[in-house]
């Protein structure tokens, strides 16, 4: 094939992708009415607190998040937190979320996403051309799903005037090879004014400072082309090092809280973390080492938060790798905001090495800064479980009868209802979207 023919083919594929983006993605995002954005933007922070204060964190709110997150918001509001932080995976996207099938809209089911592994951009574009109908349908659903997330999940915190910060998860990157759509859709939740002031642009990795604590949101969401590569790019690592250097010199900064979607490498949940790729493991270890060195050199506090795995776990870095080096950072996984629950990691390196580990639960992590009797900048983290009887009545009323109970009883990969479940209903570990579609086929919401 001649060089000119290759150029024409690549150019045609790029033109096709451009048409898809122009007519499907961009109009729904660019033309949205910002006046409908729920109050409590991430850049509308309250005055810096003094003494003891709180914040709340959780992640992974697909599947049943429209039931669970408003329940979390109602419980969180009783603690008067400074903000709520979502660590990513707002909606399933690869399939229609059950709460959208069974809610007032009755979103129709769609074919399961095949989740192919593309070698390069040309293969990605070829898929987009070959499966244009499916791609159109999925991107249309994504627009609707993201608006649903803003209305029913982010909007739930508006009642308590609680600002919301957003992280990015791998499900936000399905069929996306850059972060532009995410930024356009959610920029009001990414501390945009401070980002523009600091760097002149808005990124998916960013920070905000409140009450002597620097909160750092990192991005290891991957892309459609490399969805297992949950890594940090060189620019992000450079930004993190610069952030650490500034915090080391700032006497007002007592504490660093670092959050991301997938856990840093070599945790108890290593099979579903940055260890999923060599690039993820390598860049994640660089970030971990930088945090450990910063803590050692500054004698300030460091706490590390993640989701991605759909359970709750405390002390996730109590592993052979980090214990052997004497470098165990305090870390948590809190992927418990509505996604179908996962079995806990089993075996000698499994969940029994954690201080606390639970699955088949929903809830959030409450951080209490400067708790009574603790040193300045210390944070006490506690998991707050939400149960079916605490779902607000106006939330339950939106759904098909019986669906709320289904979320709490059946939205799980576990073979049993035990909070320490280790066995999956997919014993061959060949779990895929087609399997999941079959598993929820009996969910009748019509």
Secondary structure, DSSP 8 states (H G I E B T S, - for coil): --HHHHHHHHHHHHHHHHHHIIIIIIHHHHTS-GGGS-S--TT---S---SSEEEEEE---TTTHHHHHHHHHHHHGGG--SEEEE-S--S--SS--HHHHSSTT-------------SSHHHHHHHHHHTHHHHHHHHHHHHHHHHHIIIIIGGGGGGGT-EEEE---GGGGTT-SSSHHHHHHHGGGTTHHHHHHHHSS--SSEEEEETTEEEEE------STTTT-----HHHHHHHHHHHHHHHH-TT--EEEEE-SS--SSSTTGGGSGGGSHHHHHHHHHHHHHHHHHHHHH--EEEEEE-SSSSEEE-TT-SHHHHHTT---EEEEE--SSS-B-----STTSGGGSSEEE-S-EEEEEEEET-TTS-TT-EEEEEEEE-GGGS-HHHHTTS-TTHHHHHHHH-BSBSS--TT---BS-TTS---HHHHHHHTTT----
